[in-house]
Amino acid sequence: MTYEELTELLNGLPWGENGVPKPLAAVLAPPRQRQRRIAGEPPGRLEFLLLAALGLSGWSARVDLVQALNGERGLQPRSGSYRRAVGRLDESGLWVTHIASFGYRKIALVRLSERGAGLLQEAGVAVVASEWERAEQAHASRGDAGRGGSFGVTLHTAAICTFLHHARLRGYTTEACPAGDPGNPAAPDAAIARFGLALNTEVQRHGGETHRKAQKWRNLERLQGFVAICAVTPAWAIRLARQAQDQGVARGAATDLGTLASRAPASLWTYRWRSPYSPLEVVEEDVPEAEWLVGERVHAAGDCGPGVDVYTRERSR
């Protein structure tokens, strides 16, 4: 899903009697509230749209929900209208918020509460699991859930959600913790795609045992013909990329959340390699990955099965 596609879905949502469907009206637009329009919308409508954007997309980065709403409104993302709407949603308990920080930049992550999901569904809005929930559930099923808890969020989950935000900002479609290939034990943290090429990505903090990470790189290369890594800092991006090369991974790309948070949208990747023996190359321009992450067998976007011959060197010329 793209920002534009989500905006289109939001434009088709029901209005209810005064801008908010009945199941949510009592919470978001109390009858005693003065009927003053907010950002051109009836009272409670902005909150309903933010909640619905989360339910429809599953995007956990709150700023992405605001961007989808703002496509036709022209408000500043940090405007008072949005801040007040977010504050009312926090107070209502319809969603849960967690503030994460990477590269000295804070990012607000959200997920629906059980009550929020239920009321949205009563209002006729489809609800999908959020990226926050998908990441926590996927890692819980593998026995490495950490300390997130029922409505908590681990640092690893926060890093996954933040990486997906930066990918969307740069034009990729995104999915948290995609279903694996039955024939391959790889369990990537994120699947992103652009220009028809899917990139299953490991989001790796500096923890973890070296031998487990080494196996991750080998599994991911067998899955798609290359490795894609997101670390938390530039130093760890370099270190993990070199670990992958040490395992014989022939080509790959690496990035880090600190760099992504501090520079304008450009390339998602900061380093790449095209041989297990070559030095890491700095990625300075946003060139489609199909032009340099090429191999005999890589995955087309949306394909979770065995590799298909989509981008060979000959076809990419």
C-alpha positions in Angstrom: 0.0 0.0 0.0 1.2 3.5 -0.8 0.3 6.9 0.8 -1.9 7.7 -2.2 -3.7 4.4 -2.0 -4.4 4.8 1.7 -5.6 8.4 1.0 -8.1 7.0 -1.5 -9.4 4.4 1.0 -9.8 7.1 3.6 -11.8 9.3 1.2 -14.3 6.5 0.8 -15.0 5.9 4.5 -18.5 6.4 5.9 -19.4 9.8 7.5 -22.1 8.9 10.0 -24.5 11.6 11.1 -21.9 14.2 11.9 -18.7 13.0 10.4 -18.0 10.1 12.8 -19.7 6.7 12.4 -22.1 5.9 15.3 -20.0 3.2 17.1 -17.2 5.8 17.6 -19.2 9.0 17.9 -19.8 8.8 21.6 -16.0 8.5 22.2 -14.6 10.9 19.5 -17.4 13.5 19.3 -19.3 13.9 22.6 -22.7 15.6 22.1 -21.9 18.4 24.5 -18.8 19.5 22.4 -19.2 22.7 20.6 -19.6 22.0 16.9 -16.5 23.8 15.7 -14.9 22.4 12.6 -11.3 21.3 13.0 -9.0 21.6 9.9 -12.2 21.8 7.9 -13.6 18.6 9.4 -16.5 18.1 11.9 -15.4 17.4 15.5 -14.0 13.9 15.9 -13.6 13.3 12.1 -9.8 13.8 12.2 -9.4 11.4 15.0 -11.6 8.8 13.3 -9.5 9.1 10.1 -6.3 8.7 12.0 -7.7 5.6 13.7 -9.0 4.2 10.4 -5.7 4.9 8.7 -4.0 2.7 11.3 -6.6 0.0 11.0 -6.6 -0.1 7.2 -2.8 0.0 6.6 -1.3 -1.5 9.8 1.4 1.2 9.6 2.8 1.8 13.0 4.7 5.0 12.4 2.2 7.7 13.4 3.8 10.2 11.0 2.9 8.0 8.1 -0.8 8.1 9.1 -0.7 11.8 9.2 1.0 12.0 5.8 -1.8 9.9 4.2 -4.4 12.2 5.8 -2.6 15.3 4.8 -2.5 14.5 1.1 -5.5 16.8 0.4 -5.4 19.0 3.5 -2.1 20.9 3.3 -1.6 21.1 7.0 1.8 21.0 8.7 2.3 17.4 10.1 3.1 19.1 13.5 0.1 21.4 13.3 -2.0 22.0 16.4 -5.0 20.3 14.7 -3.0 17.0 14.4 -1.4 17.3 17.8 -4.8 17.8 19.5 -6.3 14.9 17.5 -3.4 12.6 18.5 -3.8 13.7 22.1 -7.5 12.9 22.2 -6.8 9.4 20.7 -4.1 8.8 23.4 -6.6 9.8 26.1 -9.4 7.7 24.6 -7.5 4.5 24.9 -8.5 3.6 21.3 -4.8 3.2 20.4 -1.6 2.7 22.3 1.5 4.9 21.7 5.2 4.2 22.2 8.0 6.8 21.6 11.2 5.3 20.2 14.5 7.0 19.5 17.1 6.2 16.9 19.9 8.6 15.8 18.7 11.2 18.4 15.4 11.4 16.5 12.2 10.4 18.1 9.4 8.5 16.3 5.9 7.8 17.7 4.7 4.2 17.1 1.0 3.2 17.5 -1.2 0.2 17.5 -4.9 -0.2 18.1 -6.2 -1.2 21.5 -8.7 -4.1 21.6 -11.5 -1.6 22.1 -10.3 0.6 19.2 -10.1 -2.4 16.8 -13.6 -3.5 17.9 -15.2 -0.1 17.4 -13.6 0.4 14.0 -15.0 -3.0 12.8 -18.4 -2.0 14.1 -18.1 1.1 12.0 -17.5 -1.0 8.9 -13.7 -0.3 8.7 -11.5 -3.3 7.9 -8.7 -3.8 10.4 -5.4 -5.5 9.8 -2.7 -6.3 12.3 -0.3 -3.4 12.9 3.4 -3.7 12.1 4.1 -3.5 15.8 1.8 -6.5 16.5 3.1 -8.5 13.6 6.7 -8.0 14.7 6.0 -8.9 18.3 3.9 -12.0 17.4 6.5 -13.2 14.9 9.3 -13.0 17.4 7.2 -14.5 20.2 6.5 -17.5 18.0 10.3 -18.0 17.5 10.9 -17.7 21.3 12.7 -14.4 21.2 10.0 -12.0 22.1 12.1 -10.0 24.6 10.2 -7.8 27.1 7.5 -6.3 25.0 4.6 -7.7 27.0 0.9 -7.5 26.1 1.0 -3.9 24.8 4.7 -3.3 25.1 7.3 -2.9 22.3 10.8 -4.3 22.2 13.6 -2.2 20.9 13.9 -4.7 18.0 10.2 -4.2 17.1 10.7 -0.4 17.3 13.6 -0.7 14.9 11.6 -2.8 12.4 8.7 -0.3 12.4 11.2 2.6 12.0 12.9 1.0 9.1 9.6 0.4 7.4 8.7 4.0 7.8 12.0 5.1 6.1 11.3 2.7 3.3 7.8 4.0 2.7 9.1 7.6 2.7 11.4 6.6 -0.2 8.7 4.9 -2.3 8.9 1.3 -1.3 5.9 -0.9 -0.4 6.4 -2.5 3.0 5.5 -5.6 5.1 6.6 -6.5 8.6 7.8 -10.0 9.2 6.5 -11.6 6.0 5.5 -15.3 5.9 8.6 -17.5 5.2 9.4 -20.0 2.5 8.7 -23.5 3.8 11.9 -24.7 2.2 14.1 -22.0 3.7 14.5 -21.2 7.4 15.1 -17.5 6.7 12.7 -15.3 8.7 13.3 -11.7 7.5 12.1 -8.8 9.7 10.8 -6.8 6.8 9.9 -7.2 3.1 10.1 -4.1 1.0 9.6 -3.7 -2.8 10.2 -1.2 -5.5 10.3 -1.4 -9.3 9.2 -5.0 -9.1 12.1 -6.2 -7.0 11.4 -7.5 -3.5 14.1 -7.1 -0.8 13.7 -9.2 2.3 15.6 -7.4 5.0 17.1 -8.2 8.4 16.8 -5.4 10.9 19.6 -6.1 13.3 20.5 -4.4 16.6 24.0 -4.9 17.9 22.9 -7.9 20.1 22.7 -11.5 19.0 25.2 -14.3 18.8 27.7 -14.2 15.9 27.0 -17.7 14.7 23.2 -17.0 14.6 23.7 -13.9 12.6 26.0 -15.8 10.3 23.3 -18.4 9.6 20.8 -15.5 9.0 23.0 -14.1 6.2 23.4 -17.5 4.6 19.6 -18.3 4.8 18.7 -14.9 3.4 21.1 -15.2 0.5 19.7 -18.6 -0.4 16.2 -17.1 -0.2 16.8 -14.2 -2.7 20.3 -14.2 -4.0 21.6 -11.4 -1.8 21.4 -9.9 1.7 19.8 -6.7 2.9 20.6 -5.4 6.3 19.4 -2.5 8.4 21.4 -1.7 11.6 21.0 1.0 14.2 24.2 2.9 13.7 26.6 3.3 10.7 29.4 1.4 12.5 27.2 -1.6 13.0 26.0 -1.5 9.4 29.6 -1.8 8.3 30.3 -4.5 10.8 27.3 -6.6 9.9 27.9 -6.2 6.1 31.5 -7.5 6.6 30.2 -10.4 8.7 27.9 -11.3 5.7 30.9 -11.1 3.3 32.9 -13.3 5.7 30.2 -15.9 5.2 30.7 -15.8 1.4 27.6 -13.7 0.6 28.3 -12.4 -2.9 26.2 -9.2 -2.9 24.2 -7.2 -0.6 23.2 -3.8 0.8 23.3 -2.2 4.2 21.8 0.8 5.9 21.3 2.2 9.4 18.5 4.1 11.2 20.8 6.8 12.5 21.8 7.9 8.9 18.2 7.5 7.6 16.9 9.8 10.4 19.4 12.5 9.7 19.3 13.0 6.0 16.6 13.9 3.4 15.0 11.1 1.5 17.5 9.8 -0.9 18.8 6.2 -1.2 17.6 3.8 1.4 21.0 2.1 1.4 24.3 3.5 2.6 26.6 0.7 1.6 26.6 -2.1 -0.9 29.0 -4.9 -2.0 29.1 -7.0 -5.2 31.7 -9.6 -4.1 32.6 -11.4 -0.9 36.1 -9.9 -1.3 35.4 -6.4 -2.5 35.5 -3.3 -0.2 32.1 -1.9 0.8 30.9 0.8 -1.6 29.2 4.0 -0.3 25.8 4.4 -2.0 25.4 8.1 -2.9 22.6 8.0 -5.5 19.2 6.4 -5.4 19.7 3.9 -8.2 17.1 1.1 -8.5 18.5 -2.0 -6.8 17.7 -4.1 -9.9 20.7 -2.4 -11.6 23.2 -3.6 -9.0 21.7 -6.2 -6.7 21.5 -8.7 -9.5 22.0 -12.4 -9.6 21.0 -15.5 -11.4 17.9 -15.9 -9.2 16.2 -13.2 -7.2 12.6 -12.6 -6.1 9.9 -10.6 -7.8 7.9 -8.3 -5.6 5.3 -10.2 -3.7 6.8 -13.7 -4.5 7.4 -15.8 -1.4 8.2 -19.0 -3.2 11.4 -20.2 -4.9 13.5 -17.6 -6.7 12.5 -16.7 -10.2 14.8 -15.4 -13.0 13.6 -11.8 -13.0 16.7 -9.6 -13.0 19.7 -11.1 -14.7 22.6 -8.9 -15.8 21.5 -9.2 -19.4 17.9 -8.2 -18.7 18.9 -5.2 -16.6 21.0 -3.6 -19.4 
